[in-house]
Amino acid sequence: MDSKYNIVGFDLPHTDSDDRLRRILTAALPNQNNYVNYPQLNYWDAEFFNLHQVNIFQESNITEQSAILELANRSLLEESYFIEKAGVGYMAKMVLLAETIEERMLYALFTADEATHLHQISDFLPEMEVTSTDDPFLRLLSEVVESADKTVLLFVLQVVLEGWGLSHYRRLAKECRYPVLAELFSSFLQSESRHHATGTTLFNQITVSAFSQTIILDVLAQFLLMVQVGPQSVLAAIEQVKGHLTRSQKIQILEELDTETHSGTRLQILRSLMGGTSAQSILQNLEERGAFEPLPAHQCV
């Protein structure tokens, strides 16, 4: 394992299914399902991804459409898996950085939340197939989790990303076509809300140094750019199934996916999460950079 990313733990292996340690873990987990793997389904349909508006998707045969949807679905599940996997290490790290008994106790409980979520997501995504972390967002997340700056950790991960996660999981739950998975994402919301509220409370008690603010601005500028360029994972799924796409084809697909509306909605949610008193200068700086403006399709490829 790369010791540079030992907290985020993306490359930590799973034990064998018959390992005794796993049996102890299974018994200890609440609402455990004995590691039952659910069938791979297209839990979210074409309309969820706006694929019903994309000509190349509509003109594809049923097999190709199903393959594109499967890739897009898998991308969502993998992202959730890795976020929860990072969350276990992050919350454990915050136990050690706690400055009061109450803060330490909260983060110990939050570590258990993330471990439970990771187990539950794993049921829908067989771990032997989850190998790729070659994703810009996950690389950025890794770097932040490994940071030694508590101010950066609190604001980026708990104020912004946990806050965003609430909106994201709520939408995944609402629009999921498979009731068991929809209920699972709904069940995450209460604990994720506590994680976000704790981060906001602790961050508002901190005076943000110029050094910490510089790091926060750099990280959030990178993250917001990933949102500004629209649904790249959907575009990648189409290209993986259909083969090489020209730049003009990619622009057309992004226009049909309504990329500016897609990005604009998400950027406004993220902006609202940064509206606290302690973050005003961060918000103003990002606004001056145009970081909350969605990009037109021709600037996204």
LOSE-517720 format. One record per atom (N, C-alpha, C, O, CB): z, x, y negated. Coordinates in steps of 0.001 Angstrom, whole numbers, plus 500000, padded with zeros to 6 digits. Last residue first. Glycine has a CB too. Layout:
<rs>
ZXY;...
</rs>
This chain:
<rs>
476829485139479874;476163485867480971;475646487199480463;475055487963481227;474998485033481571;477791483868477691;478679483917478859;478061484665480039;478695484809481085;479042482509479289;476134483353475659;477048484469475469;477979484672476673;478845485547476659;477869484249474212;474789481068476384;474006482324476340;474881483557476078;474421484685476254;472929482228475254;476757479030476194;476318479513477498;475614480868477433;475805481716478305;475401478504478126;479211479813473639;478044479095474151;477523479780475407;477807480952475655;476932479016473078;482776480024474068;481494480680473837;480350479806474355;480491479138475379;481464482066474516;485513478559472260;484677478676473459;483327479293473117;482805479106472018;484478477298474116;488051480158470528;486755479495470360;485938479655471649;485697480782472083;485979480085469131;490312481624470517;490430480254471013;489135479460470857;489120478241471031;491551479542470290;489802484058469361;490072484047470798;490179482640471384;490143482472472603;491342484800471076;489254484930466825;488384483909467404;488601483716468883;487703483264469594;486957484256467161;490993486571465584;490008487224466466;489015486222467053;488047486614467704;490725487963467603;492639484746464390;491780485566463524;490705486292464325;489631486592463802;492622486582462749;494023483858466658;493121482944465950;492145483718465068;490962483383465004;493925481946465099;495542486119467208;494528485692468176;493527484731467529;492332484784467817;495196485023469395;497211486119464939;496340487262465213;495213486874466164;494062487254465953;497150488425465801;498590483697465250;497732483922464082;496741485047464330;495568484939463973;498579484240462852;500022484189467639;499042483108467554;498067483331466408;496858483173466575;499744481767467384;501671486269466762;500767486473467901;499647485442467847;498472485779467990;501536486374469254;503123485031464771;502247486144464397;501254486471465509;500132486899465238;503078487382464061;504500483051466290;503570482687465230;502613483821464861;501421483587464661;504338482257464010;506412483222468244;505060483672468594;504042483434467473;502842483601467690;504598482965469854;508785482133467520;508778483576467786;507374484123468025;507164485336468010;509649483883468988;508129479362467367;508438480145466159;508293481642466388;507740482347465544;509849479841465683;505359478375469503;506770478556469175;506975479478467988;506102480277467647;507511479097470367;502720478105470379;503088477579469069;504538477742468677;504926477286467601;502758476171469016;501456478652472707;501861479800471890;502382479376470523;502477480198469611;500693480754471717;500569476366473832;501694477025474486;502247478180473661;503369478633473887;501277477527475849;498308475757472367;499510474952472140;500752475591472759;501863475385472271;499316473550472707;496465477530473498;496897477713472112;498202476965471856;499100477489471198;495805477232471135;496108476368476003;496728477697475899;497238477957474488;498310478533474303;495729478790476302;494820474019475207;496091473945475932;496832475269475806;498033475295475536;495858473592477424;492526475140474075;493446474395473213;494805474210473889;495836474242473216;492847473026472850;491311476262476315;491755477136475225;492734476427474301;493671477047473798;490558477634474424;490625474001477793;491612474939478317;492160475845477218;493351476155477205;490998475780479430;488665472850476127;489847472088476536;490961473017476984;492115472839476596;489496471108477661;486740474932475993;487440474471474804;488713473716475125;489735473915474469;486541473604473990;485674475182478567;486501476246478012;487345475753476846;488517476108476722;485631477406477567;484376472651478820;485250473177479877;486209474208479296;487419474121479507;484416473805481022;482762472669476546;483817471658476672;484858472111477689;486061471979477464;483222470290477086;481117474854477196;481905474875475954;483027473843475988;484128474112475509;481000474619474742;479859474164479665;480823475267479597;481692475252478344;482872475596478408;480094476572479668;478522472193481213;479187471878479940;480281472904479661;481447472569479453;479785470441479967;476935472704483285;478358472613483605;479189472262482377;480399472059482473;478847473924484204;474599473050481878;474750471815482654;476202471603483097;476647470467483265;473827471847483881;475130475602480868;474935474484479937;475129473153480657;475746472235480117;473528474546479297;475217477002483259;476428476918482436;476326475798481409;477313475126481113;476684478250481730;472527476706484046;473607476180484882;474887476004484062;475559474977484163;473865477116486082;471198478059481966;470950476637482184;472085476002482993;472548474907482675;469606476435482903;472181480648482370;472451479960481105;472275478458481279;473094477672480803;471522480484479985;471092481164484891;472539481139484709;472924480398483429;473877479619483414;473092482562484679;468364481144484280;468909480157485224;470426480028485058;470972478925485082;468564480553486682;468238483351482586;467918482024482041;468424480916482957;468863479869482482;466403481881481835;468855485410484376;469747485126483249;469486483732482691;470429483013482360;469571486180482143;468309484299487785;467927484992486566;468908484638485448;469686483692485563;466478484631486160;470106484737490795;469743483852489694;469361484691488481;470020485687488183;470908482885489349;469851485316494278;469837485851492913;469364484822491898;468367484131492103;468949487078492842;471172482544496260;470524483835496051;470478484194494576;471000483468493730;469115483822496628;472589480273496836;471175480125496489;470435481449496347;469204481473496318;471054479358495213;475203481213497403;474489480364498352;472981480359498095;472190480433499036;475029478945498286;475882482784495234;476127483301496584;475343482507497626;474874483068498616;477628483258496910;475326481131493076;474481482306493309;474671482854494722;473718483334495335;474791483399492278;477398479246493328;475998478818493395;475104480001493741;474227479891494598;475553478183492058;479614480906492970;479451480170494226;478008479719494406;477459479799495505;480392478957494265;479256481755490325;479194482741491413;478990482064492763;478270482587493614;480473483586491443;479692479328488985;478389479990488884;478207480994490027;477134481073490626;478246480702487516;482372479043489611;481418478038490081;480007478621490058;479228478430490992;481494476753489211;483436481226488282;483594481152489741;482633480126490335;482133480316491444;485050480793490114;482963480719485578;482198481780486235;482309481711487759;481373482098488460;482672483141485746;483193478496483465;483457478440484918;482618479444485705;481682479067486410;483184477035485445;483779480472480387;483474479298481197;483684479467482690;484276480449483136;482086478905480964;484472482393478580;483154482518479215;482884481441480263;481866481492480954;483025483877479856;487109481852477788;486009481590476855;484643481574477538;483753480828477127;486009482632475757;488648482865479856;488547481413479701;487345481058478829;486646480080479096;489845480838479090;488371485557479425;488010485029480745;487868483513480707;487061482942481442;489060485432481791;489461485694476887;488021485933477046;487541485412478393;486433484886478499;487699487437476911;492147485350477489;491447484274476789;489929484453476868;489192483468476912;491894484216475323;492704487855478689;492816486613479443;492017485488478793;491294484759479473;494276486206479571;492301489646476561;491528489775477803;491531488468478583;490493488025479076;492093490907478675;494204488672474777;492799488709474364;491894488820475588;490848488174475653;492544489890473397;496538489092476236;496084487719476023;494640487672475536;493920486725475851;496989487016475023;496686491934476205;496621491198477470;496044489799477261;495169489365478010;498018491104478108;496820492462473423;495764493053474245;495575492270475543;494447491975475937;496088494521474557;499125491055472664;497833490703472080;496683491240472924;495681490552473120;497730491239470652;501081492435474156;500846491000474377;499472490602473859;498733489890474539;501940490151473689;500925494984472959;500592494809474382;500262493353474677;499283493062475364;501758495281475279;501760494335470349;500452494962470566;499997494778472014;498837494458472272;500507496464470212;504338493403470796;503318492488470292;501919493044470513;500995492294470830;503541492210468812;505664495719471597;505490494623472555;504391493680472103;503601493205472919;506801493852472737;505517497143469154;504935497698470379;504661496591471394;503579496523471978;505871498759470988;506939495566467387;505512495795467127;504821496310468382;503672495957468649;505320496796465964;509153493300469175;508834494572468521;507334494690468302;506549493998468951;509346495762469356;510574490224468683;509425490896469290;509103492159468507;508813492097467312;508192489956469339;513733489340469472;512932489795468338;511799490651468900;512045491684469522;513805490603467292;514547486561471579;514163487968471430;513455488204470096;512671487368469647;513255488403472596;514867483970472097;516086484696471724;515807486161471412;516708486909471031;517115484598472839;512485483066473014;512863482660471663;514150483312471183;514492483224470004;513009481169471604;512543483963475656;511656484628474705;512062484307473266;511994485173472394;510196484209474950;514358482161476836;514714483580476723;513848484302475699;514339485153474956;514586484265478079;512868479739476587;514222479871476039;514596481329475828;515095481697474764;515237479205476965;510506480357478003;510442479992476593;511801480180475925;511880480719474822;509967478541476436;511536480807480596;510823481860479884;510770481601478386;510966482518477587;509420481996480431;512602478251481121;513474479427481085;512814480569480319;513452481221479492;513825479880482513;510290476681481120;511343476421480137;512295477606480007;512744477926478906;512124475169480520;508901477780483348;508323477842482002;509413477662480936;509450478409479959;507227476761481836;510653477124485437;510278478528485194;509763478701483759;510139479640483057;509195478991486216;510679474338485228;511913475105484993;511610476562484704;512230477171483832;512848475002486198;508018473817485924;508509473416484610;509792474167484257;509971474585483113;508753471900484568;507980474652488552;507174475400487578;507616475067486148;507593475928485269;505664475083487761;509594472643489673;510087474026489628;509294474860488625;509870475689487921;510010474670491025;507919470387489231;509284470421488736;509816471850488627;510414472223487618;510183469601489639;505406470991490486;505518470820489039;506944470939488515;507160471533487458;504963469491488650;505043471091493187;505261472363492494;505723472142491052;506363473016490466;503976473202492508;504381468562494005;505744469014494276;506068470330493580;507241470657493398;505953469163495766;501683468460493426;502611467654492620;504042468147492782;504820468153491828;502520466170493013;500736470043495512;500633470534494138;501543469745493199;502114470317492271;499182470454493651;501403468264497664;501960469609497588;501908470142496159;502911470636495644;501207470551498532;499850466030497194;501311465901497118;501974467265496989;502981467412496296;501852465171498356;497354467177497677;497654466602496361;499166466494496164;499690466825495100;496991465210496208;497580467779500388;497487468873499423;497792468374498006;498423469085497224;496086469514499473;497714465158501408;498766466129501735;498770467273500727;499830467693500264;498575466680503166;495326463823500471;496668463443500005;497759464471500273;498651464642499442;497060462166500641;492523465086499202;493293465192500449;494760464969500106;495384465843499505;493078466592501151;491233465237496827;490861464117497711;491659464099499006;491490463194499824;489383464182498038;492651465917493648;492464466338495039;492211465122495917;492882464099495780;493694467125495549;493285465191491091;491892465036491492;491603465504492915;490451465496493350;491019465781490544;496031465633490795;495464464339490421;494087464123491022;493748463009491420;495387464220488914;496372468337491527;497012467261492287;496322465925492038;496062465173492978;498496467160491921;494898469659489562;494552469846490975;495126468719491823;494461468206492723;495066471205491485;496360468840487297;494968468400487469;494529468557488923;493857467678489461;494025469202486541;498785470139487786;498770468676487596;497359468137487812;497182467093488440;499282468295486174;498012472790487833;498454472169489076;498457470649488973;498170469953489947;499842472667489446;497347473052485037;496366473322486093;496754472620487395;495930471932487998;496237474838486329;499725472550483687;498545471719483413;497532471839484554;496939470847484978;497888472129482067;501300474605484832;501723473204484883;500540472268484698;500368471312485453;502783472923483816;499921476934484147;499976476526485540;500407475074485710;499940474386486619;500911477423486295;500493477185481443;499133476833481844;499111476312483279;498381475372483596;498201478047481705;503157477965481754;502823476749481026;501432476248481364;501214475050481548;502933476985479542;502788480349483100;503510479263483787;503243477937483087;503116476902483741;505040479551483829;501340481721481037;500723481447482340;501455480367483133;500807479543483779;500670482717483156;503164481565478677;501738481216478677;501234480822480068;500752479705480255;500917482387478149;505879481994479482;505541481073478399;504092480607478525;503815479409478486;505771481740477029;505603483748481731;506357482496481819;506028481508480706;505911480309480960;507826482791481797;503740485850481161;503820485233482485;504526483884482499;504097482970483203;504520486156483420;503897486480478379;502612486345479062;502747485519480339;501965484598480574;502037487724479389;506717486435477802;505742485657477037;504455485424477820;503978484292477912;505426486359475727;508040487994479803;508463486630479480;507347485835478811;507063484703479200;509689486660478576;506601490450479736;506721489662480961;507046488203480647;506403487290481166;507798490256481874;507061491291477103;505696491031477575;505734490134478804;504978489167478895;504961492357477899;509840491640477225;509254490716476249;507842490316476672;507475489143476605;509231491354474843;510156493652479134;510618492297479441;510031491261478484;509757490130478886;512139492240479391;508117496069480236;508504495439478976;508865493979479228;507988493160479504;507365495548477927;506989497209482390;508432497412482246;508979496706481006;510184496745480757;508750498906482176;504523495637484505;504997496104483199;506514496244483177;507231495503483849;504547495147482096;503568494457486769;504140495793486914;504724496333485608;505360497387485612;503086496745487428;502479492120485755;503671492025486607;504351493380486750;505576493451486842;503300491477487993;500209493194484452;501298492611483676;502583492555484499;503654492902484002;500917491207483193;498591494063486578;499033495024485559;500220494484484766;501139495236484441;497877495362484606;498135491642487941;498812492765488590;499399493717487569;500555494128487675;497850493513489502;496654490211486035;497961489724486450;498774490842487097;499968490976486831;497811488545487419;494300491743486070;495105491675484848;496524491218485174;497491491772484650;494456490719483820;493461491199488681;493727492592488272;494603492624487026;495532493425486931;492400493351488007;493112488448488507;494150488968489397;494470490428489081;495620490850489199;493713488831490859;490953488344486690;492230487716486352;493351488284487211;494432488573486698;492147486193486527;488878489704488092;489417490230486820;490774489642486452;491648490354485958;488439489957485696;489120490396491508;488942489340490517;489573489828489218;490701490320489237;489581487977490993;489525491205494322;488566491790493375;488175490726492347;487047490233492332;487296492339494121;491083490664496390;491706490502495082;490805491107494009;491266491473492928;493110491160495053;490570489399499606;489948489877498379;490786489596497143;491156488453496874;488595489254498219;491768488270501844;491736489731501727;491297490218500355;491620491342499973;490820490301502766;492477485915503881;492750486165502471;492861487662502253;493923488251502455;494043485441502008;492285485530506548;491035485481505802;491225485828504333;490247486015503610;490413484112505925;494791485515507515;493927486593507993;492591486620507239;491862487611507288;493677486439509497;495995483224506474;496209484508505802;495264485607506269;494964486531505512;497621484956506012;494353480200505793;494785481151506828;494835482577506310;493851483086505774;493857481082508026;495337478006503766;494467479157503593;494900480221504594;495737481063504269;494518479700502124;497222476122503990;495873475631503703;494851476771503613;493659476536503411;495875474836502401;499532477554504354;499141476609505397;497706476115505225;497054475735506198;500089475430505405;499881478879501964;499322479630503100;498875478714504225;497951479044504968;500345480623503631;501218477038500420;499802477282500137;499133477980501321;497975477713501642;499642478130498855;503776477347501584;503082476058501654;501590476208501384;500777475570502052;503692475073500657;504465480026501020;504402479542502408;503561478270502511;502736478134503414;505819479277502951;504481479881498220;503555480781498919;503376480343500366;502255480297500872;504063482238498863;506585478089497763;505218477731497364;504194478586498102;503166478083498555;505039477891495843;508722479647498715;508398478365499338;506974477948499017;506239477505499899;509375477284498880;508646481762496902;508479482039498335;508096480760499082;507249480787499975;509780482642498931;509193480398494541;507881481029494711;507612481349496179;506480481222496646;507789482310493870;511855479542495005;510782478585494701;509421479184495031;508603478563495710;510831478165493217;513146482022495277;513050481130496445;511973480065496239;511256479719497178;514410480453496718;512936482850492642;512307483654493698;512124482808494959;511086482870495619;513160484918494012;514545480978491392;513097480928491150;512337481749492186;511223481391492567;512771481436489739;517076481828492200;516578480528492658;515059480433492491;514370479876493346;517269479387491886;517091484238490806;517230484262492261;516730482948492861;516052482942493889;518701484514492664;516934483292488207;515784484017488756;515874484177490276;514850484245490955;515672485390488100;519503482080488003;518277481296487839;517092481997488482;516327481376489220;517995481044486355;521197484307488324;521221483212489309;519956482372489228;519395481991490255;522452482320489093;520564485769486006;520331486353487333;520279485274488406;519425485313489292;521427487372487671;521424483969484060;520011484362484117;519676484946485482;518624484649486049;519682485382483008;524163483913484622;523371482699484723;521883483005484833;521169482371485609;523630481806483527;524938486549484084;525048486040485448;524163484813485638;523497484670486663;526508485698485778;522534488250481958;523739487443482172;523760486989483626;522742487033484317;523785486212481198;520236489685482062;521288490196481180;522556489349481218;523548489694480577;520776490269479761;517873490753484560;518719489722483943;519871490346483167;520411491384483549;519267488767485012;516356492474486010;516315492645484551;517227491654483824;517342491709482600;514883492484484049;516665491601488615;517206492916488257;517243493144486751;518065493919486262;516387494005488912;515302489189488458;516711489192488884;517366490495488428;518486490489487918;516833489026490441;512732490055487912;513506489500486804;514982489316487171;515832489290486281;512911488166486371;511916490801490464;512047491833489432;512923491336488287;513748492079487755;510662492249488900;511752488284491616;512718489249492148;512961490369491137;514091490829490977;512220489836493491;509618487267490133;510937486655489983;512033487573490528;513125487633489963;510979485297490700;507533489015491051;507906488934489637;509318488380489464;510125488954488733;506906488062488872;507333488494493806;507721489818493322;508204489791491889;509174490465491543;506567490773493443;506589485757493674;507749486185494458;508249487540493953;509442487714493702;507393486266495969;504242485769492123;505454485153491611;506704485567492367;507769485713491768;505319483672491654;502277486809493736;502761487632492624;504081487100492100;504945487871491682;501725487680491492;502025484511495329;502406485790495948;502946486743494889;503955487412495111;501198486432496682;501111482665493481;502434482460494082;502935483744494747;504132484029494729;502384481311495113;498633483864492930;499585483637491840;500990483453492409;501951484016491886;499173482400490997;497405483807495443;497752485096494845;498730484951493683;499569485827493472;496497485801494371;497146480979495825;497844481832496798;498306483136496150;499466483524496291;496929482138498002;495538480236493661;496899479713493772;497743480578494709;498904480871494424;496875478260494271;493178481624494382;493843481915493120;495297481448493157;496192482179492732;493097481249491956;492573480342496795;492914481762496794;493644482139495514;494619482889495553;491653482620496956;491963477760495860;493097477959496754;493538479423496780;494734479713496786;492743477492498166;489673478252494260;490870477624493692;492107477896494548;493171478223494023;490657476112493549;487931479331496179;488308480129495013;489575479576494363;490452480341493961;487160480163493992;487537477174497875;488288478331498361;488767479209497204;489867479760497244;487427479156499323;485951475534496255;487274475099496700;488131476290497103;489297476396496720;487152474118497871;483670477133496068;484387476764494849;485810476309495176;486757476652494468;483631475652494096;482916477249498785;483246478475498052;484055478173496795;485017478877496491;481967479231497679;482428474528499270;483450475229500045;483883476508499334;485072476821499282;482929475554501455;480295473998497535;481583473337497328;482709474062498062;483814474193497536;481510471883497792;478342475566498771;478734475836497383;480110475232497098;480973475873496499;477679475270496394;478177474270501256;478569475684501192;479037476058499790;480018476786499636;477398476588501614;477268471726500524;478567471855501178;479077473294501091;480269473518500878;478474471412502647;474750472413499523;475740471786498657;477151471945499231;478098472258498509;475410470300498463;473542473392501861;473776474282500724;474828473706499776;475693474432499285;472466474532499967;473485471037503412;474155472244503911;474496473187502770;475603473723502709;473275472964504941;471931469290501869;473337468977502130;474118470207502583;475269470399502192;473444467881503183;469835471173499556;470072470314500718;471575470176500970;472383470870500353;469362470882501975;469573470915495935;469847471646497176;470052470669498333;470392469504498130;471090472552497013;469458469489493646;468199469656494372;468384470413495693;467442470531496476;467192470389493496;472034469694492672;471552468372493087;470272468457493913;470023467612494772;471314467497491867;472049472439491997;472956471918493021;472437470592493558;472403470387494771;474380471745492454;470186472540489983;469952473367491166;470873472929492315;470499473043493482;470177474866490834;471337470751488031;470082470443488728;469920471230490024;469557470660491053;468905470725487818;474517469578487618;473734470817487739;472506470564488609;472628470208489781;474600471968488339;476272467518487609;475411467627486433;474419468796486535;473584468983485650;476266467788485185;477878467807489759;476978466644489787;476017466655488598;475053465889488576;477792465340489788;479593469840489133;478371470196489847;477391469026489929;476198469237490147;478712470681491243;482047469620487955;480873469243487146;479549469611487823;478510469684487167;480947469919485777;484110469883489705;483550471136489181;482382470893488217;481791471848487714;483084472021490337;484549467203490272;485668468012489789;485148469285489116;485675469714488090;486627468368490953;482139466429491411;482448465996490045;483611466780489454;483650466999488243;482768464507490024;482282467442494019;481316468006493071;481649467639491629;481460468452490724;479911467530493408;485852467494494904;484440467159495065;483568467744493952;484054468446493065;484271465656495107;488311469267496692;487864468773495386;486349468603495432;485641469472495942;488286469749494228;488439469969499331;489522469148498810;489185468554497443;489688467494497071;490793469968498716;486640470375501815;486340470402500393;487298469431499716;487009468246499552;484836470030500107;488706472086504252;487959470942503746;487580471186502301;488116472077501642;488774469642503881;489868473604507011;489217473904505736;488342472731505331;487353472425505995;488378475205505828;492838472093508388;491403472393508448;490854472694507065;491302472125506070;490631471226509075;495992473862508118;495182472660507956;493703473031508011;493347474171507711;495518471942506623;498141475456510246;497001475668509361;496161474398509312;495680473920510339;496147476875509832;501609475460510317;500419474743510761;499304475011509769;499492474816508568;500691473214510898;504154476692510108;502916477430509854;501698476764510481;500864477426511099;503042478843510375;506152474774510308;505876475649511450;504518476345511341;503829476557512338;505935474850512737;506683473603507925;505691472946508781;505302473794509987;504264473570510610;504453472617507977;509767473021506170;508812473912506839;507934473141507817;508365472174508446;509551475037507574;511562472149504236;510375471342504548;509314472162505282;508117472009505039;509780470755503262;512619475464503395;512781474010503303;511472473305503629;510395473818503325;513267473604501899;512979478207505687;512221477543504621;512492476042504597;512587475412505650;510722477798504797;514259479151507940;514987479173506666;514289478394505564;514933477965504606;515186480592506217;512441479030509996;513661478215510107;514387478112508769;515050477112508492;514603478805511165;510618480919509072;510208479523509248;511416478600509303;511406477514508722;509372479366510520;512164483260509243;511698482755507945;511341481274508033;511720480480507172;510480483562507456;512427483480512020;513629483318511193;513257482737509832;513932481843509323;514362484672511016;509745483851512663;510444482678513198;511721482409512408;512065481255512152;510774482877514692;509228486284511406;508550485076510934;509254483821511433;509349482833510704;507088485072511387;510759487953512978;511095487804511563;510451486544510982;511053485837510175;510647489045510771;509393487868515401;510713487241515304;511115487019513852;511742486010513528;511764488100516010;505934486950515555;506945487925515160;508299487228514962;508351486125514419;506515488662513863;503728485487516102;504840485368517052;505973486345516732;506871486543517551;504341485608518476;501917486127514098;502401484753514169;503588484591515108;504380483663514942;501288483845514606;502739489272512513;502051488479513525;502701487111513642;503880486942513329;502062489199514887;503206489397508900;503548489761510269;502713488912511235;502061487953510823;505078489568510533;500930490305506262;501734489311506970;502093489864508344;501373490700508890;500972487951507097;501079493072503880;500546492367505053;501483491263505527;502678491280505233;500297493351506189;500498493347500435;501525493302501485;500977492530502680;500454491429502504;502845492643500960;498714493308498368;498246493869499633;499362493997500671;499190494683501679;497622495223499392;500133492147496252;498919491494496737;498482492018498100;497939491263498906;497798491681495737;502553492867494942;502514492694496393;501264492051496958;501315491463498038;503655491898496800;503754493254492463;502866492102492642;502603491820494119;502446490663494510;501543492337491914;505176495645493013;505881494418492648;505001493205492915;505450492234493525;506309494455491169;503379497671493578;504306497280494636;505094496025494296;505638495389495199;505258498405494924;501120498990492456;501228497535492424;502201497035493493;501895496096494227;499847496893492621;501395501668492920;501222501246491525;501428499747491394;501862499272490345;499827501636491005;501327502085495589;502646501949494983;502573501531493526;503568501088492953;503403503245495100;499256500497497730;499215501216496470;500537500995495743;500847499878495328;498009500755495598;500000500840501199;500000500000500000;500000500873498755;500683501897498728;501219499051499992;
</rs>
